[in-house]
C-alpha cells in the first residue's frame, strides 16, 4: 500500500488543530493509502506546556493544584490523538527530521491549517515540507496562509518553499489570490478536512460530558461583546443556562457556568448537544454545521474572518453573522434540509480533487 506522510499541527492543544489533523489522516486512509501523521514536534508547541515548578515548594504545590483542569485537558488531547490517528513510528524535531527516509513515502501532504503562514510556523521550512528533496512528492491540502497581505520576507519564504509542488490545494479564496500573486497558479479551493469524514464518524469519537438537558454554548477567543449580547438574549428567550469552556479556577465574571478539563472528544460532545452555539472560532462554526446545530458567528478580529465569511457565503448563511447594534439581524433558523445538500456538494467536490491529486501516485 502506498504510504502518505502528513505534516500539520497535530499536537497543538487546540481543538480545531487536533481534529483537522485526525480528519485528514483518516480521510486519506479511506482512499486506500497508508496515511500517517509525521510526528514532528518543535518549539511551536512550547507554549502549551504547563509550568508549575518554582524555587518555592509551597508555591509549586499550589500551582500544581490549580493546574488540575489544564493537566486533565492535556492528557485527554494526548489520548485522543493516540486513539484516533496513526502516527509515524519515530518522533522528529528540527534537528533530526533530515534523517527521515523519504524513499519510504510515496508522497507528502502539508495541511490543513496555517502551515503556509510564516509567522505562525516561525519560518520553519519543515511545515512546508522543506525536508523533502523531491518536490514532485510535495502537496498541500486546505493549507492556509492566514494573512491578508504579505511582506517581502513572507513572499520569498512562501514562494521558495511552495513553488514546484505537485499539487497546491488551499482553504481560502484569499490564499488563492496571494499565491497567484507569487506566480503559483492552479490552486483549487477545497473544504476543511474535518468535513471529509462523516458526522457519524465524529459522533463515535465523542466522549460524554455531564450537561443539563438544554444549554447555550459560548465558545471563542477573547472577550467579544457581540457574542456575549447574543448569548444573553438567547438565555432570556429560552431560559437555558449559558456555558463556556474554561480551565480557570475563578468563577466566570459574566455569570456563565463552566465545562473544565475538556479534551477533543468532550468538545465534540458539547458542540453536538448544545441547543445554541455562539462562537468566533472557525472550527466552532464548522462543527456546528457538521452536527446541524443553530450557531451564531462573530468576527474574531484577528484578520482571519474571511475564511468564515467564505464558508457562510457558500452555505447561504451569512445572516448568522453577528454585527453591530445598529445593524438588523435576521432571526431565522439555519435550514439544514437545504444546507446539508449544499454541504454534500461542497464536500464531494473537495473529495474528488483530493482523490485525483493522489491518483497520480497510485498509477506510478
N, C-alpha and C positions, 0 to 999 in steps of 0.2 A: 504494500500500500504506500502511495506517495506521501511523504512527510512534509507538513507545512509548519513553519515556526512563526509565531505571532509575538510581537513586542508591543507592550502598551503599559498603562499604569495599573497593573493588576494587583499590586499590594498597597495601594493608597487606601487610607481609612476614609473612604468616600463612597457612598452608596452607588452613585452613578458610575464611577470609575470601575469599581469591582464588578458590577452587574454587566456593563458593556463588555468587559474582558471575558467573563464567563460565557456570555451570549455568542460572541464571535468564535470562540474556540469550539463551542458546541455546534454552531451553525456550519462551520467548515467541516467538522467531523461528519455531520449528517449528509454532506455532499459526497462522502466516500473517501475522505482523506484522513491520514493520521495527523491530526492537528494538535499542537501543544503550545502552551504559553511559555516562551523563553523566560526563565526565572531570573530576570535581570534586576538587580537591586543596587541602587546607588544613593547618593546624597539627597536625591529628590524626596526620599521617604524619612529623612532625619527628623523633620518637624512633627512627625506622627508619634515619635517615641515619647513615652510618659516618663518624666523625670521626677522622682520624689526623694532621692538621696541627697542629703546635705551633711555638713560637718557636725550638725547638732542632731543626735539620735532621736530626741523628742520631736523636733520639727519634722524629721524624716518619717517618723511613725504617724504623725498627724497627716502629713501629705499623702502617705500611703493609704490611710483610711479614707481620706476624701477622694482619692482617685479610683475607688472601687468600681463605680459605674463605668468609667472610661476603660478600666482594665478588662471588665467583663465584655464591653463592646469590642475591644481589640481582639480578644480571644475568639469571639463569635465571628469576626471578619476572617481570621485565620482559618477557623474550622470550615466556614462556608466555602472558602476557596479550595481547600483540600477535598471537600465533599463533592464539589460541583464542576471542577475543571481539571484538566490534565496539564501538569507542569513538566518542564524539562527535568531530567534526572539530576542534572547539575545546576547549582545556582551560580550566576555570574555577576561580576561587577565591572567597573570601568577598567580595572587592572588586568582582568583575565578573559574578558569576552573575546579578545582577538584569538584565543585558543579554541573557540567554538569550531567544531568540524562542519564547515559549510557544505561539504560534499554529502553529508548525511541528510540534508534537507533539499527537497525539490524546489521549494520556493519559500519566501518570507513575506509576511504582511505586517505593516505598522498601522496601528489604529485599533479601535477608533479613538476618540477624544483628541485633545490638543497636542498630539505628537509632532505636529508641524509648527507649533508655537515655540520659537527660540527662547522666549522669556520664561515660559513655564518649564522647559527642559534645561534651562541654563546653558544653551548652546551645546548640549551633549549630543554628538552625532549618532550615538548608538540608538537613540529613539527613532532616528530616520534611517536606520539600517546601515550606518556608516561602517560597521564591522563586516559587511557583506561585500566581497570583491566583485562578484558577478552581478552587475546591475540588472540583467535580464531576469534575475530571481527576485527582484525587489518590487513590491506592490504596496499600495495603501488601501485600506477600506474605511470609509467615513472619517478620514483624517480631517482635523480641523486646525486652522491657523489661529482662530480666536482673536484676531486683531483687525481693527477697522482699516488701518493703514500700516505701511512698513517703512522702517528706517532703511538706510542704505546697508547697514550691517545685517538687518533682518533679511533683506532681499538677497544678499550674497550667500548667506547661510542656507536659506531655503533652496535657492536655485542650484547651488553646487551639490547639494545632497539629493534633491528630488529629480533633477533633470536626468533623463536616461532610464527611469523606472519602466518596467514592463507595463504597469498599469497604475494610474493615479485616480482613485475613487474618493470623492470628498463629501463632506456632510452638509456644507452650507454654500449658498449662492455666492456669498461674499468671498469665500475661499476660491471658487472658480475664477472670479474676476481678478483676484490678487495673483493667482497662478498664471492666468492668461497674460497678465501684465509683465510676468517674468519670462514669457515665451514658452510656457509649459501649457500645452493645449490637450484636447481630448481628455477632459477631466470630468467624467459623469458624476452627477449628483445621486447619492444613494442614502437610504434611511439609516438611522442609528441602528447598530447591531442588536440592541435589545428588542427590536421588532422582528428579528429574523427567527426567533423561536416563539412558540405559541403561548397564549395566556395560560393554557392548561399546564404546559411545562413549567412556567413560572410558579403556578399555584403549588406544584409538587415541591418546590424549593422553599415555600413559606414555612416559617416557624411560628406557631400560635402565640399570641400575647393576650394577657387578660385585659379586656377592654369593656367599657359599658356597651349596652346594646346599640346605642346611637352616639356618634361623636363627630365633631368637626376637627380636621387635622390642619393645623397651621404649621407648614414646613417650609423653611427657607433660610436665607443667609442675611445676616444683619437685621436691624430694625427696619421695618417698612410700614409706613403709615397707612398706605392703601390696603395692604394685606390685613393689618390689624382692624381697620374700619370695617372691611368686608366680613371678617371673622365675627366681629361683634354683632353686625347686622344679622348674619345667618343665625347666630346663637339666640338673639332676641326673637327672631321669627319662628324658630323651630323649638327652642327650649333645650337644645342639645349643648353639652359642655364643649369647650374648646381645649384641645390637647396640642402640645408641642413635643418635640423630641429634644431632650437636653440631658446632659450628664452632670449639670451643676447641682451642688448640694442646696443652695439657697432656693427659696420659693420663687416662682416666676412673678416678677413685679407687675405683670399685666393681669395676674389672677388666673392664668391658664393652668390646667393640670399638666403633668409631665409623664412621658414614657422615657425610661432611662435604660442604659446598658443595651441599646438596640443595635443588633448586627444586621447584615443584609437580608437574612431570612425573615427576621422580625419586621424589618422595614417594609418588605413586600407585603406582609400580612396587614400591617397598619394602613397601607395605601389601599389595598384591595377591600378592606372592610369599613373604611370611612364613608360617612354619608355625604360629606362635602369636604373638599380639599382646597386650601388657599396656599399658593406657592409662588416663589420666584426662582425655583430650581428647574433646570431643563429636564432632568430625569424624574423629578417630582411630577412634572407635567406629562411626560411621556408615559410613565406607568399609570397615571390616572386614566389616560386614554386606553392603554392596554387592558386595564381592568374595568373599563366603562364607568368610571366614576365622574361625578359632577365636580368640575375643577374650575377655579378662577386663577388667573395668571397675572403676576405683576412683573415689571421690569426690575431686574437685579441691579441695574445701574453700574454694571461693570464692563460695558461695551460689547457684551455678547448676546444682547437680546434679539438680534436679527435672526438667530437660529431658531428661537421660539416663535417669532413672528412668521418666519418662512413655513414652519410646520402648521401653525394655526391657519395660515392662509390656504395651504393645501387642503385642510380639513373643513374649510368654510366656517371656521370658528373664531375669527378674530374678535367677535363681540364678547368673548370671555376674557379679554384683556382688561385689567383694572386701570382706569385713568383718573385724572384729577377730579376734584369735587365739582368743578364746573362742567364736566363732560357727562353727557347722558349715557347710561348703561342699559343695554337690553337685558332684561331679566327673563331670559328664556333658557330652557334646558338644552343640553347637548343632545341632539337627536341621534343616538348611537345606531339606530337601524340604518341611517344613511351614512353616518361617519364610518362605521365598520366596513362598508363597501369601499369607501374611498381609501381606507387604510389597507384593505386587501390589495387593491390595485397598486398603491404606493409601495407596499412591501414586496409584492410579486415582481414588480419591475426591478427592484434592487436585488432580489434573489437571482433573477435571470442574469443581471450584469455580473454578479459575483461568480455565478456558475460558469459564465462564458470566459471570464478572466482566468479562472483556474483550469478550464478545459484545455487551454494551450499546453499546460504541463502534463495533463493526463495523456495527451497524444504523443508525448516525447518518447 
